């Protein structure tokens, strides 16, 4: 353990290559998804007031935001508005959950053929939530029909393919000399393994760290991948850790876990569920710690913690980050916190600074702008 932290300590004096400051991820603009039309809007997001939202006229283009507002409209029993929002979410992002939610509305209305067509579209786009298919009350009228079985089997195939792609389609890079630790990087829902690993790669490899960036197991939109439930994300991270250690031929390498945007929230959630000290460090760049998913974060004790965020991010995002930091402190944890210029909800414009301060925090060196 000391050898890995000592290796990271030298980040204080090195300069960053230009390549470490390029290819920053697209910003995260909305919280996670809820796939059932009977579900509440996602935790942590600002509540949508469908009575006074003129969303279709306002030019909002983010498909995840459109779907979130569609879910709020369902919960307010404004189904025509919800349908329009889900249709826009599908048009702009091909969200599998948007097609699924439209199928739920069709099934509610008694339009079985149209609902099945929507479910076929959802499966083709990567929908893999077999639990919702089996239990969602909106689909009760469809489950008695023979063709529903093909929908369930399609979701199962998607889930198996997604789980297999975690390592197969991830980025795993080894240093030229013996590895001292694994730097496991978790992308957000608007990113991918290459984008999240790019700013870290040169510096991490030069300091004998294995760079590992798995692919999220679930399709969340066209060419975008998410992490799913806490259990599924945990299994994906476990698989990536095992793969990285196997590639380095060292099953005892310590692991520093870092996530960007929504990936940062996943990092803290997964780390909190593990036994204390499972990870040598856990860091989030732009993703808040959600105490609702980890009320007793035992796994964060004995782990170096880092949270960095851009000071001009959206007010709701800033509030969530600061609330999460305060909760950690109330539980006796001492995360290192850095605030950066800009409005990004992922890696800031000065990617080199973000990389340096993240890894310095794991070496026990607080950034100059720590708060």
N, C-alpha and C positions, 0 to 999 in steps of 0.2 A: 504493500500500500504506500509506504513512504517513497519508494522509488518512483511510482507513478505521479504522486503529487510533486515530488522534486522536479520531475521532468516538466510538469506544467508551470512550475515557478519561473522558468526562464522566459515565459511569455512577456514578462515585464520589460525585458531589454531588447527583444527582437523587433525588427521592423517588418511590416506586412508586405508581401509581394502584391503587385497590382492585380494578379489573377484572383486574389482572395477577396476582392472588392467588387466582383462582377456577378451578373446573373442573380440578382436578388429576387425572392419570391414575390408573386403578386399579393397585394394586401388582402387580409381576411376582412370581409365586410358584413358577415352575419354569423350568428351562432349555429350550433348543430341542428340536425334535422329530426323531426318526429314524423314517422311514416304513417300513422293511422289518423284518419280524419276525426276520430273520436278523442284524440289526445290533445292535451294542452300545448300551447306554444312552448318552445324550448326554454329551459331554465337559463337565467342570466340575460336574456334578451329583454329589451323594453317592450311592454305590452302594446299590442296594436289596437288602436281604437277604430274599428271598422266603420263606425258611424260617420266619422269626419275625415277618413282617409280618401283622397282622390288619386289612388295609386296608379291607376291605368292612364290617367291624364298627365301624371307628373313626370313620366319618362324614366322611372326607376328600371334599371336594366339587370340588376343582380338577381339571378334566379332563386337563390336561397332566401333572399329577403322577400321575394314575391311569394314563395311557398310559405314562409312564416306567416305572412299576412293572410294567406289563404286559409291556414289552420285557424287563425284567430277568427276569420269570418265564419268558418264552420262552427266554432264554439259559440258564436253569437247567432247561429241558425240563419245566417245570410248565405244560403247555398249558391244562389246565382253569382254573387260576388266571388265566393270561394272558387267556383268553377272557372271564372274568367282569370283569376289569379293563378290557379294551377295550370291552366292552358298556357299562360304567358311564361310560367316557370319552365314548362316543357319546351316551349318554342325557343327560349333564350339559352337553356342549358342542358336540355335532354336529361333532366333529373329523373332517375328511375322512380323515385318516390312521388314525383309529380304525376306520372302516369298511373301509379298505384292509387293515389288519392282520387284521381278522376274516376278510376274504376269503382272505388268505394261510393262515390256520388252516383254513378250510373246504377250500381246495384241497389242503392237506397231507392232510386226512382223506378226500379223494376225493369230496367233496360239491360237484360242479361247479355245479349249478344254484344252490345257496345262495351259493357264492362269487361267481357272476356277479351275483346280486341285491345282494350287498354292494358289489361294484364299481360297479354302477349307482348305488347310494346315495352312494358316495364321489365319483363324478363329479358327481352332482347337488349335492353339498355344496361342490364346488370343487376336488377333487383334480386336480393338474396335473403330476404327476411322471411324465413319459413314460419316462424312463430306468429307473426302478424297474419300471414295467410291462413293459418290454422285456427286462430283465436279471434280475429277482428269480427265483431258482431255485424259490421256493415256487409260482410261477405257471406253471411249465413245462407242466403238464398242460392249462392253459387256453389257452395261446397257439396250440395247434394247432386250436382250434375257430374257425369263421368269425366268431362273434359277438364274439370278442376284439378284432377290428379296430375295432368301434364304441366300445369302451372307450378304445382308444388315441387315436382321433380326438376323443373327448370330452375327454380330458386335454389334447390339443393346443389345442382351442378354449378351454378354461379358461385355459391358459397365455397364449395370445394376448390374451384379454380382460383378464387380470390385468396384463400388461405395458402394455396400452393405458390402463388405469385409473390408472397411477402418477401421471401429470400430470392427466388428465381429472378424477379424483376427489380431487385434492389441493387444498390451500389455498395460494393465491398472492396476496399483498397488497403493494401498492406504497406507498411514502411519498408525501406530497403534493409534496415537493421532490425534487431530483435524488438518486438512490440512490448511496450510497457503498460499499455491500457487500451481499452476500446472506447472510442467516442461514437456513441450511437445517436443518430440524428433522426428526428421524427418530423416529417413534413406536415403542412396544414392541408386543408381540403382544396386549396387553390393551387397546390404545388405538387412536387413529385420528388423522388429520391435524388435525381441529379441536381435540381435547383436548390434543395436544402443543403446538400453536401458541398456544393461548389465553393461558397465563401470560406469554408473551413479547411478544405482539402490540403492545400499547399503547406499551411502552417502546421496542421495536425500531423501530417506525414513526416515533416521535417523534425518533429519532436517525438517520433517513435510511437505514434498512436494509430491503431487500426481505425479507419473511417468506415462506418457501417450506416447505411441509410436504407432501411427496408421500405417496401411499398405497402401502403395501407391495403388491408384485405378486401374492402368493400368499395364498389363503384358508387360515387356520390354525384357524378355528373359526367358529361362527355370529357373523356381524358382526365378525369379527376378521381381521386381515391380517398376514402375516409377510413376510420378505424373501428366503427361500429360500437358495440357494447364494451363496458369495462373489461368483461371477461375475454372478449375477442381481441381487444387491443393488447391485453396482457399476454395472451398466447402468441400474438404476432411478435411482440417485443422479446419474449422468451426465445422464440425461434431464431430471431435475428442475433441475439446474444450468443446462442449456441453456435450459429453459423460463423460468426466473427471469431469466436474462440477456436473453433475447429480449423478455420483457415490460417490462424496464427499458430496453431499447434500448441496452445496453452489454455487449458480449461480453468485456470485460476486468475486470468487477467481481470483486474478491476474494470468496472464499467462506469463511464460518465454518460448520463442520459440527458439529451438536450432536444427540446422541441420548439418549433416556430409556429406562431399563431395558434390555431386550434390544436396543433401538435404539441404546443407547450402545455396546454391544459391536460392533454392526454398523458404527457410525461408525469406531471404532478399527481394525477389521479392514479395511474398505474403504480408509481413509486410508493404512494401512500398505502396501497393495499398489500405491499410486500413486507416480509419481516424486516425489522430495523437493520440498516447497514447493507441491504442487498446491493444497492448502488453506491459507488463512491461519491457521486455527485448527481444532482438533478437540477436542470435549469430550464427556464421558459423565457423565450423571447417574444413578447407581445401576447402571450396567452395567460389568462388569470387562473389562479387556483380556485376551484369551486368547492367550498366547504360542504355543499349539499351532497356531493358524491363521495366525500371522504371525511365524515364527521370526526373520526379518530385516526388521524394520519400517522399511525405507528411507524410505517416504513420510512417516513421522512426524518425520524430521529437518528442521529448519528450519520446523517448524509449532508454533505455540503450543498446548500441551496442557493440558487441565483434566480432573480427575476429582473428582466430588463424591459423597458417599454419606452415608446416615443411620447414626449410630453404633449403633443398636439393631436393625439389620436382622438377618435370620436368620444364624446363625453361618457356614453354608456360603457365603452371599453375601458376608459380610464377608471371609472368608478368600480368596475368589476375587478380590475387589477389591484387597485388600492385596497379594496375590501378584502380580497384574498390575502394580501400581504399582512393586513392587520390581524386577520384570523390566525395566520401562522404565528405571528408574534404573541398573540394571546395564549397560544398553546405552548409557549416557551421555546419556540424555534427562532433561529436568528438568520433569516435569509439575507444574503447580500443583494442590494437593490440598486439598479442603475437606471437613470433617466436620460434619454437621448433627444437631440433636436429632431423635429420632423413630425409627420402625422401618420407614419406607417403603423399598421397593426401587426406587422411581421418584422423581418430584419430591416433596420433603418437604412437610410441612404449611405451612411458611413458604416458599411458592413465590416470593414477591418476593425474599427473600434468595438463593434458589438462582439465580434469573435474574440478579440483580445480580452475584453472585460469579462466575458462569460468564462473563458478558460482560466483567467487570473483568479476568479472567484473560487474555482475548484482547487486552486493552489493555495487558497487562504489569503489572497491579496485583494483587498477591497478596491474597486475602481474609484478614481478621483471624484466622480460625480455621485458616489453612493449616497443614498438617503435613508 
